[in-house]
Amino acid sequence: MELNRRQWLKTTALAGGFTLFNGLTGIQPLTAEERIKFNPRPFSTPVRLSSNENPYGPSERVRTAIKNAFDEGCRYPYSYSDQLAELLAQKHGVDPESIIITGGSTEGLKIAGITFTANGGEIIAAKPTFLAMMQYAEMWGAKINWVPVDEHMGYDLQEIEKRISSDTKMVFLCNPNNPTSTLLPAEQLTDFCASVSKRTVVFSDEAYYDYIEDPNYPSMIDLVKKGENVVVSKTFSKVYGMAGMRIGYLIAPPHLAQQIRRNIVAMSNVYAIEGAKEALLDDEFYRFSLKKNKEAKAIIYNTLDHLELPYIKSHTNFVFFKSGKNINELGSQMLDKGVSIGRAFPPFYDWCRISTGTIEETQFFAQNLIGLY
């Protein structure tokens, strides 16, 4: 009796037959030198593919910079932070006063949320999206006006604009969006932000901006430079592989930066700041991270294609796919097999967000997902 495609793939996968995926993506094992430079995390179970972390890094150069900063651990980070702000200002073409160093971009999102809604009002946000700002703002009395994503899992900008009122203190955009991984059309995004920022503050979360493959895709920093009411968040957690160090930054026109800066509560630390300064110079690691992310996504895509499971083409370091199973059930099944996957993202309970890992981790996920179908 002939095996159908799913049965064949399952049998092949369970037998360790991953040459199929390797052949399609042209993946090569890391050399000993690359392991030292790029610091892949060791394989261990459960494989954690639930938090969109870079499985590589910090790079050798960043680790060396951190070690060299050990003797500065007795000092407060303020002057070191100012030095990083100068570098970031040069990188993005803004004044240093427009840069706000934060303890990860999550702190930036939270303080921006309370800066503009502490006295009441609403934030308009897509559903689903990254929740850090909205959850924190709600604790301080803000209301959230949720706008469901459209049929393509993208932002419904037309509906968002319709809902803006005198109560709207901020419009939150996560672009590319987490968890759907979708990217707004460039011209539509720029026109929307330029128009809406004349009525309220627009916050553009660009945590995954580095993974966008269109080299000409605009950052909303261009509107910050024009003095529009736009705030942009960036992070060293993703492509730079520094999630555990908690360092990110906001970019805002001076009149908004001055307001936000009053609410900084954590900032960062000397070691993270010195590591971030070196990360900005480490182009080799930056390019390597993007390359390995594409390879891991290719393995995930190929697996989902063979299983005939729909997915969104990703502009991030994760893939959002329709599993056809309740996420709580799938999460439990995958954890039993040694893989931790993303949480539920209402209302898409039969969808799953899976982060890219090392090649070994991603293949392990693929093998065990195939085993469930």
VENLINRA-V258579 format. One record per pair of residues at least 12 apart in sequence whose C-alpha atoms are under 10 Angstrom apart, sorted by the first residue. I is the first residue (numbers start at 1). J is the second residue. D is the distance in whole Angstrom. If there is no record, write none. Layout:
# VENLINRA-V258579
i = (I,I)
j = (J,J)
d = (D,D)
This chain:
# VENLINRA-V258579
i = (5,5,6,6,6,6,6,6,7,7,7,7,9,9,9,9,9,9,9,10,10,10,10,10,10,10,10,10,11,11,11,12,12,13,13,13,13,13,13,13,13,14,14,14,14,15,16,16,16,17,18,18,18,18,18,20,20,20,21,21,21,21,21,21,21,21,21,21,22,22,22,22,22,24,24,24,24,25,25,25,25,25,25,25,26,26,27,27,27,27,27,27,28,28,29,29,30,34,34,34,34,35,35,35,35,36,36,36,37,37,37,37,37,37,37,37,37,37,38,38,38,38,38,38,38,38,38,38,38,38,38,38,39,39,39,39,39,39,39,39,39,40,40,40,40,40,40,40,40,40,40,41,41,41,41,41,41,41,41,42,42,42,42,42,43,43,43,43,43,43,44,44,44,45,45,45,45,45,45,45,46,46,46,46,46,46,46,46,46,47,47,47,47,47,47,47,47,47,47,47,47,47,47,48,48,48,48,48,48,48,48,48,48,48,48,49,49,49,49,49,49,49,49,49,49,49,49,49,49,50,50,50,50,50,50,50,50,50,50,50,50,51,51,51,51,51,51,51,51,51,51,52,52,52,52,52,52,52,52,52,52,52,52,52,52,52,52,52,53,53,53,53,53,53,53,53,53,53,53,53,53,54,54,54,54,54,54,54,54,54,54,54,54,54,54,54,54,55,55,55,55,55,55,55,55,55,55,55,55,56,56,56,56,56,56,56,56,56,56,56,56,57,57,57,57,57,57,57,57,57,57,58,58,58,58,58,58,58,58,58,58,58,58,59,59,59,59,59,59,59,59,59,59,60,60,60,61,61,61,61,61,61,62,62,62,62,62,62,62,62,62,62,62,62,62,62,62,63,63,63,63,63,63,64,64,64,65,65,65,65,65,65,65,65,65,66,66,66,66,66,66,66,66,67,67,67,68,68,68,69,69,69,69,69,69,70,70,71,71,72,72,72,73,73,73,74,75,75,76,76,76,77,77,77,77,77,77,77,77,78,78,78,78,78,78,79,80,80,80,80,80,80,81,81,81,81,81,81,81,81,81,81,81,81,82,82,82,82,82,82,83,83,83,83,84,84,84,84,84,84,84,84,84,84,85,85,85,85,85,85,85,85,85,86,86,87,87,87,88,88,88,88,88,88,89,91,92,92,92,92,92,93,93,93,94,94,94,94,94,94,94,94,94,95,95,95,95,95,96,96,97,97,97,97,97,97,97,97,98,98,98,98,98,98,98,98,98,98,98,98,98,98,99,99,99,99,99,99,99,99,99,99,100,100,100,100,100,100,100,100,100,100,100,100,101,101,101,101,101,101,101,101,101,101,101,101,101,102,102,102,102,102,102,102,102,102,102,102,102,102,102,102,103,103,103,103,103,103,103,103,103,103,103,103,103,103,104,104,104,104,104,104,104,104,104,104,104,104,104,104,104,104,104,104,105,105,105,105,105,105,105,105,105,105,105,105,105,105,105,105,106,106,106,106,106,106,106,106,106,106,106,106,106,107,107,107,107,107,107,107,107,107,107,107,107,107,107,108,108,108,108,108,108,108,108,108,108,108,108,108,108,108,108,108,108,108,108,109,109,109,109,109,109,109,109,109,109,109,109,109,109,109,109,110,110,110,110,110,110,110,110,110,111,111,111,111,111,111,111,111,111,111,112,112,112,112,112,112,112,112,112,112,112,112,112,112,113,113,113,113,113,113,113,113,113,113,113,113,113,113,114,114,114,114,114,114,114,114,114,114,114,115,115,115,115,115,115,115,115,115,116,116,116,116,116,116,116,116,116,116,117,117,117,117,117,117,117,117,117,117,118,118,118,118,118,118,118,119,119,119,119,120,120,120,120,120,120,120,120,120,121,121,121,121,121,121,121,121,121,121,121,122,122,122,122,122,122,122,122,122,122,122,122,122,122,122,122,123,123,123,123,123,123,123,123,123,123,123,123,123,123,123,123,123,123,124,124,124,124,124,124,124,124,124,124,124,124,124,124,124,124,125,125,125,125,125,125,125,125,125,125,125,125,125,126,126,126,126,126,126,126,126,126,126,126,126,126,126,126,126,126,126,127,127,127,127,127,127,127,127,127,127,127,127,127,127,127,127,128,128,128,128,128,128,128,128,128,128,128,128,128,128,128,128,129,129,129,129,129,129,129,129,129,129,129,129,129,129,129,129,130,130,130,130,130,130,130,130,130,131,131,133,134,142,143,143,143,144,144,144,145,145,145,145,145,146,146,147,147,147,148,148,149,152,152,152,153,153,153,153,153,153,153,153,154,154,154,154,154,154,154,154,154,155,155,155,155,155,155,155,155,155,155,156,157,157,157,157,157,157,158,160,160,160,161,161,161,161,161,164,164,164,165,165,166,166,167,168,168,168,169,169,169,169,170,170,170,170,170,170,170,170,170,171,171,171,171,171,171,171,171,171,172,172,172,172,172,172,173,173,173,173,173,173,173,173,174,174,174,174,174,174,174,174,174,175,175,175,175,175,175,175,175,175,175,175,176,176,176,176,176,176,176,176,176,176,176,176,177,177,177,177,177,177,177,177,178,178,178,178,178,178,178,178,178,179,179,179,179,179,179,179,179,179,179,179,179,180,180,180,180,180,180,180,180,180,180,180,180,180,180,181,181,181,181,181,181,181,181,181,181,181,182,182,182,182,182,182,182,183,183,183,183,183,183,184,185,185,186,186,186,186,186,187,187,189,189,189,190,190,190,190,190,193,193,193,193,193,194,194,194,194,194,194,195,196,196,196,197,197,197,197,197,197,198,198,198,199,200,200,200,201,201,201,201,201,202,202,202,202,202,202,203,203,203,203,203,203,203,203,204,204,204,204,204,204,204,204,204,204,205,205,205,205,205,205,205,206,206,206,206,206,206,206,206,207,207,207,207,207,207,207,207,207,207,208,208,208,208,208,208,208,208,208,209,209,209,209,209,209,210,210,210,210,210,210,210,210,210,211,211,211,211,211,211,211,211,211,211,211,212,212,212,212,212,213,213,213,213,214,219,220,220,220,221,221,221,221,223,223,224,224,224,224,224,225,225,225,225,226,227,227,227,227,227,228,228,228,228,229,229,229,229,230,230,230,230,231,231,231,231,231,231,231,232,232,232,232,232,233,233,233,233,233,234,234,234,234,234,235,235,235,235,235,236,236,236,236,236,236,236,237,238,238,238,239,239,239,239,239,239,239,239,239,239,240,240,240,240,240,240,240,240,240,240,240,241,241,241,241,242,242,242,242,244,245,245,245,245,245,245,245,246,246,246,246,246,246,247,247,247,247,247,247,247,248,248,248,248,248,249,249,289,290,290,292,292,292,292,292,293,293,293,293,293,293,293,293,294,294,294,294,294,295,295,295,295,295,296,296,296,296,296,296,296,296,296,296,296,297,297,297,297,297,297,297,297,297,297,297,297,298,298,299,299,299,299,299,299,300,300,300,300,300,300,300,300,300,300,301,301,301,301,301,302,303,303,303,303,303,303,304,304,304,304,304,304,306,307,307,307,307,308,308,309,309,309,309,310,310,310,310,311,311,311,311,316,316,317,317,317,317,318,318,318,318,318,318,319,319,319,319,319,320,320,320,320,320,320,321,321,321,321,321,322,322,322,322,322,322,323,323,323,323,323,323,323,324,324,324,324,325,325,325,325,326,326,326,326,326,326,327,327,327,327,327,327,327,327,327,327,327,328,328,328,328,328,328,329,329,330,330,330,330,330,331,331,331,333,333,333,334,334,334,334,334,335,336,337,337,337,337,337,337,337,338,338,338,339,339,339,339,339,339,340,340,340,341,341,341,341,342,342)
j = (306,307,306,307,308,370,371,373,307,370,371,373,303,306,307,367,370,371,373,306,307,367,368,369,370,371,372,373,367,370,371,367,370,363,364,366,367,368,369,370,371,367,368,370,371,367,363,364,367,367,299,363,364,366,367,299,302,303,295,296,298,299,300,301,302,303,363,366,295,298,299,359,363,295,298,299,302,294,295,296,297,298,299,302,295,298,292,295,296,298,299,359,295,359,359,360,359,59,60,285,288,56,57,59,60,57,59,60,56,57,58,59,60,61,62,63,284,285,55,56,57,58,59,60,61,62,241,284,285,286,288,289,55,56,57,58,59,60,63,241,285,54,55,56,57,58,59,241,357,358,359,54,55,56,57,58,357,358,361,55,56,358,360,361,357,358,359,360,361,364,338,339,361,335,337,338,339,340,361,364,334,335,336,337,338,339,340,341,361,334,335,337,338,339,340,341,357,358,360,361,362,364,365,335,338,339,340,341,342,354,355,356,357,361,365,318,339,340,341,342,353,354,355,356,357,358,361,362,365,318,339,340,341,342,343,352,353,354,355,356,357,243,318,340,341,342,343,353,354,355,356,178,179,208,237,238,243,316,317,318,319,341,342,353,354,355,356,357,237,238,239,240,241,242,243,244,317,318,355,356,357,237,238,239,240,241,242,243,289,290,292,293,317,355,356,357,358,238,239,241,289,292,293,355,356,357,358,359,361,238,239,240,241,242,285,288,289,292,293,357,358,237,238,239,240,241,242,243,285,286,289,237,239,240,241,242,243,244,245,275,276,279,285,240,241,242,275,278,279,282,284,285,286,279,282,285,275,278,279,281,282,285,240,241,242,271,272,274,275,276,277,278,279,280,281,282,285,271,272,274,275,278,279,274,275,278,271,272,273,274,275,276,277,278,279,270,271,272,273,274,275,276,278,271,274,275,271,274,275,270,271,272,273,274,275,270,271,270,271,270,271,274,269,270,271,270,269,270,268,269,270,267,268,269,270,271,272,273,274,101,267,268,269,270,273,270,269,270,271,273,274,277,99,100,101,102,267,268,269,270,272,273,274,277,96,97,99,100,101,273,96,273,274,277,96,99,100,101,273,274,276,277,278,280,97,98,99,100,101,249,251,273,277,98,99,99,277,280,100,101,249,251,277,280,251,280,219,221,222,225,251,221,222,225,221,222,224,225,226,251,252,253,254,225,251,252,253,254,251,254,251,252,253,254,255,257,258,261,224,225,231,249,250,251,252,253,254,255,256,257,258,261,232,233,249,250,251,252,253,254,257,261,233,248,249,250,251,252,257,258,260,261,264,267,234,235,247,248,249,250,251,261,264,266,267,268,273,233,234,235,246,247,248,249,250,261,264,265,266,267,268,269,235,245,246,247,248,249,264,265,266,267,268,269,272,273,233,234,235,236,237,242,243,244,245,246,247,248,249,250,266,267,268,272,132,205,206,207,232,233,234,235,236,237,243,246,247,248,249,250,130,131,132,133,205,207,233,234,235,246,247,248,249,132,133,136,233,246,247,248,249,250,264,265,266,267,268,132,133,205,231,232,233,234,235,247,248,249,250,251,260,261,263,264,265,266,267,130,131,132,133,134,136,137,172,203,204,205,231,232,233,249,250,131,132,133,134,135,136,137,263,264,133,136,137,259,260,261,262,263,264,265,133,137,170,203,231,233,250,256,257,259,260,261,263,264,132,133,134,135,136,137,138,140,142,169,170,172,203,260,133,134,136,137,138,139,140,141,142,260,263,137,169,256,259,260,261,262,263,264,137,142,168,169,170,200,201,256,259,260,137,138,140,141,142,143,167,168,169,170,137,138,139,140,141,142,169,140,141,142,169,137,138,140,141,142,143,167,168,169,137,141,142,143,144,165,166,167,168,169,170,134,137,138,141,142,143,144,145,164,165,166,167,168,169,170,171,137,138,142,143,144,145,146,164,167,168,169,170,171,172,200,201,202,203,143,144,145,146,147,160,161,163,164,168,169,170,171,172,173,202,144,145,146,147,148,149,155,160,170,171,172,173,174,144,145,146,147,148,149,150,153,154,155,156,157,160,171,172,173,174,177,145,146,147,148,149,150,153,154,155,178,179,180,345,346,347,348,146,147,148,149,153,154,155,177,178,179,180,344,345,346,347,348,146,148,149,155,172,173,174,175,176,177,178,179,180,181,345,346,172,173,174,177,178,179,180,205,345,174,178,172,172,169,167,168,169,168,170,171,160,163,164,168,171,160,163,159,160,163,160,347,180,180,182,312,177,179,180,181,182,183,312,320,175,176,177,180,181,182,183,184,185,173,174,175,176,177,180,182,183,184,189,184,173,184,188,189,192,193,192,172,192,196,192,193,195,196,199,196,199,200,199,200,199,200,200,199,200,201,199,200,201,202,196,197,199,200,201,202,203,229,230,193,196,197,200,201,202,203,204,230,201,202,203,204,205,231,189,193,202,203,204,205,206,232,203,204,205,206,207,208,209,232,233,189,204,205,206,207,208,209,212,219,315,316,204,205,206,207,208,209,210,211,212,314,315,316,205,206,207,208,209,314,315,316,205,207,208,316,318,319,320,345,353,314,316,318,319,320,342,343,344,345,352,353,354,311,312,313,314,315,316,318,319,320,321,345,351,352,353,208,312,313,314,315,316,317,318,319,320,353,312,313,314,315,316,319,320,209,212,313,314,315,316,217,217,218,214,216,217,218,219,217,218,218,219,220,218,219,220,222,223,220,223,228,229,230,220,223,226,228,229,230,228,228,229,230,223,227,228,229,230,231,228,229,230,229,228,229,230,228,229,230,231,256,220,228,229,230,231,232,220,229,230,231,232,233,250,252,219,220,221,230,231,232,233,234,250,251,220,231,232,233,234,235,250,219,220,221,232,233,234,235,250,232,233,234,235,236,237,238,239,248,316,234,235,237,238,239,315,316,317,318,234,235,238,239,315,316,234,238,239,240,286,290,315,316,317,238,239,289,290,291,293,294,314,315,316,317,290,314,315,316,317,290,294,315,316,315,232,232,233,251,233,251,252,253,252,253,251,252,253,254,256,251,252,253,254,253,252,253,254,255,256,252,253,255,256,252,253,255,256,251,252,253,256,250,251,252,253,256,257,260,249,250,251,252,253,248,249,250,251,252,247,248,249,250,251,247,248,249,250,276,248,249,272,275,276,279,280,276,289,316,317,279,285,286,287,288,289,290,293,316,317,275,276,279,280,282,283,285,286,287,289,290,279,285,286,289,272,275,276,279,272,268,269,271,272,273,275,276,266,267,268,269,272,273,267,268,269,272,273,275,276,267,268,272,273,276,267,268,317,316,317,317,356,357,358,359,316,317,318,355,356,357,358,359,314,315,316,317,356,356,357,358,359,362,317,318,355,356,357,358,359,360,361,362,363,313,314,316,317,318,319,354,355,356,357,359,362,356,362,356,359,362,363,365,366,318,319,321,354,355,356,362,363,365,366,313,314,319,321,366,366,363,365,366,367,369,370,321,322,323,366,369,370,370,323,369,370,373,322,323,321,322,323,324,322,323,324,351,323,351,352,353,355,356,354,355,356,357,342,353,354,355,356,357,352,353,354,355,356,342,351,352,353,354,355,350,351,352,353,354,348,349,350,351,352,353,349,350,351,352,353,369,373,349,350,351,352,349,350,351,352,344,348,349,350,351,352,341,342,343,344,345,348,349,350,351,352,353,342,343,344,349,350,352,349,350,350,351,352,369,372,343,344,352,368,369,372,365,368,369,371,372,368,368,364,365,367,368,369,371,372,364,365,368,361,362,364,365,368,369,354,355,365,353,354,355,365,354,355)
d = (8,8,7,6,9,8,10,7,10,9,9,8,9,8,8,9,7,9,10,10,9,8,9,9,5,6,9,7,10,9,8,9,10,9,10,8,5,8,10,7,8,6,8,8,7,9,10,9,8,9,10,7,10,9,8,9,9,10,10,10,8,6,9,10,7,8,8,10,9,9,8,9,9,10,8,8,8,9,6,9,10,6,7,9,8,10,9,7,9,10,10,8,10,9,9,10,10,10,10,10,9,9,10,10,9,10,8,7,10,8,9,6,5,8,10,10,9,8,10,6,5,7,5,6,9,10,9,9,6,10,8,8,8,5,5,7,6,7,10,10,10,9,6,4,6,9,9,10,9,7,10,9,6,6,8,10,9,8,10,9,10,9,10,9,10,8,10,7,7,10,9,10,9,9,9,5,7,9,9,10,9,7,9,8,4,5,6,10,10,10,9,9,6,5,6,9,9,10,10,6,9,8,8,9,9,6,5,7,9,9,8,10,8,9,10,9,7,6,5,7,9,6,5,7,6,10,8,8,9,9,9,6,4,4,7,10,7,6,6,9,10,10,9,9,8,7,9,9,8,7,10,10,10,10,9,7,10,9,6,6,10,10,9,9,8,5,7,9,7,6,9,10,7,9,7,9,8,9,7,8,8,8,5,6,8,5,8,8,8,10,10,8,8,9,8,7,9,9,10,7,9,9,9,10,8,5,6,9,9,10,9,8,6,9,9,9,7,9,10,8,7,10,10,9,7,5,7,9,8,10,9,10,10,7,5,6,9,9,10,8,10,8,9,8,8,9,9,9,8,8,9,6,9,10,9,9,8,7,8,9,7,9,9,10,9,10,9,8,5,7,8,6,6,9,9,8,10,9,10,10,7,9,10,10,8,9,8,9,10,6,6,9,9,7,9,9,5,7,9,6,5,9,9,8,10,9,9,9,10,7,6,10,10,7,9,9,7,10,10,7,8,10,8,6,7,9,9,8,10,8,7,9,7,6,5,9,10,8,10,10,9,9,9,9,10,9,9,7,10,7,8,10,10,9,7,9,9,8,8,8,10,6,9,10,8,9,9,9,8,10,9,9,9,9,9,9,10,8,7,8,8,6,10,10,8,9,6,7,7,9,10,10,9,10,8,10,8,9,10,10,9,9,9,9,9,9,10,8,9,9,9,9,9,8,9,9,8,6,10,8,9,9,10,9,10,10,9,8,9,9,9,9,8,6,10,7,8,10,9,9,10,10,8,5,5,6,5,9,8,6,8,10,10,10,7,6,5,7,9,9,8,10,9,9,5,5,6,8,7,9,8,7,9,9,10,10,7,6,4,7,9,9,9,10,6,7,9,10,10,9,8,6,5,5,7,10,7,9,7,4,6,10,9,8,5,5,6,8,9,9,6,5,5,8,9,10,10,9,6,7,7,9,8,9,8,4,4,4,7,10,9,8,8,10,10,9,9,8,10,6,6,5,8,8,10,8,7,4,6,7,10,10,6,8,10,10,9,10,9,9,9,8,9,9,9,10,10,9,9,8,9,10,8,8,8,8,10,10,9,10,10,9,7,9,10,10,8,7,6,10,9,10,10,8,10,10,9,10,9,7,5,9,9,10,10,9,10,8,10,9,7,10,9,10,6,5,8,8,6,7,9,10,8,9,9,10,7,8,9,6,7,8,8,9,9,8,8,10,9,9,9,9,6,9,8,9,9,6,7,9,7,5,9,9,9,9,8,9,9,9,8,9,8,5,9,9,7,9,8,9,8,9,10,9,7,6,9,8,7,10,9,9,10,6,7,10,8,10,9,8,7,9,8,8,6,9,10,9,6,8,8,9,9,6,7,7,10,8,8,8,10,9,10,8,6,5,8,8,9,9,10,8,6,6,9,10,8,5,6,6,9,10,9,9,9,5,5,5,7,9,9,9,6,5,6,7,9,9,9,7,6,5,6,8,9,9,6,6,5,6,7,10,10,10,10,9,6,5,6,7,7,9,8,8,7,8,6,5,6,9,10,7,6,5,6,9,10,9,8,9,6,5,7,9,10,8,6,5,6,6,10,10,9,6,8,9,8,9,8,8,9,9,10,6,6,5,6,10,9,10,9,10,10,10,9,8,8,10,9,9,7,7,9,10,10,9,8,7,8,10,6,7,8,8,10,10,9,10,9,8,7,10,10,6,5,6,8,10,8,10,10,9,7,8,6,7,10,9,10,10,9,9,9,9,9,9,10,9,10,10,9,8,9,9,9,9,10,7,7,9,9,9,9,9,8,9,9,10,6,9,7,10,8,10,10,9,8,8,9,6,7,7,10,8,9,9,10,8,10,8,9,7,10,10,10,9,9,8,7,10,9,10,10,10,8,10,9,7,10,9,8,8,9,9,9,9,10,9,7,9,9,6,6,9,10,9,9,6,5,6,7,10,10,9,8,9,7,6,5,6,9,10,9,6,5,6,8,10,10,10,7,6,5,6,9,10,8,6,5,6,8,9,10,10,10,9,7,6,6,8,7,7,10,10,9,10,10,8,7,8,6,7,10,9,8,9,6,7,9,9,9,8,10,10,9,8,10,9,9,8,9,10,9,10,9,10,9,8,8,7,9,10,10,8,9,6,9,9,7,9,8,9,9,9,8,6,9,9,10,10,8,9,7,7,5,6,6,8,7,7,7,9,7,8,6,6,8,10,9,10,8,10,8,7,9,10,9,10,10,9,6,7,9,9,9,9,10,9,8,9,7,9,8,8,8,9,9,8,9,7,10,7,9,9,10,10,9,9,9,10,6,5,6,10,7,7,9,9,10,7,9,9,5,6,8,9,10,9,6,5,6,9,9,9,6,5,6,8,10,9,9,7,9,7,6,5,6,9,10,10,9,8,6,5,7,9,9,8,9,10,7,6,6,8,10,9,7,5,6,8,8,7,9,9,9,8,9,10,7,8,8,6,8,10,8,10,10,9,8,8,10,9,7,10,9,8,9,8,10,9,8,9,7,10,8,9,9,6,5,7,10,9,5,7,10,9,10,7,10,10,8,7,10,10,9,7,8,9,9,9,7,6,5,9,10,9,8,7,10,8,8,5,8,8,9,9,7,10,10,8,7,9,7,9,6,7,8,7,6,5,8,8,8,10,8,6,5,6,10,8,6,4,6,9,9,6,5,6,8,7,4,6,9,10,6,9,9,10,7,8,9,10,9,9,8,10,9,6,9,9,6,7,9,10,9,10,8,7,8,9,10,8,6,10,8,10,9,9,9,8,8,8,8,9,9,8,8,8,6,9,9,9,10,9,7,9,7,10,8,6,8,6,7,10,8,9,8,10,10,9,9,10,10,10,9,10,9,9,8,8,9,6,9,10,6,8,8,9,10,10,9,8,9,9,10,9,8,10,9,9,9,6,7,7,6,9,9,6,8,9,8,9,8,7,7,10,9,6,9,10,9,10,10,9,8,7,7,10,8,9,8,10,9,10,8,7,8,9,7,8,10,8,9,10,9,9,10,6,9,8,8,8,9,9,9,9,9,9,10,9,7,7,10,10,7,6,6,8,5,8,9,9,9,9,9,10,9,9,9,6,6,9,10,7,5,4,5,9,8,6,5,6,8,9,7,6,4,7,9,9,5,5,7,8,9,9,6,4,6,9,9,6,5,6,10,10,10,9,5,7,9,8,5,8,9,9,9,5,5,8,9,9,8,7,6,9,9,5,6,7,6,9,10,8,7,8,9,10,10,9,9,10,8,9,9,8,9,9,9,9,8,8,7,7,10,8,10,10,9,9,10,7,9,9,10,9,8,8,9,10,8,6,8,9,9,10,9,7,6,8,9,6,8)
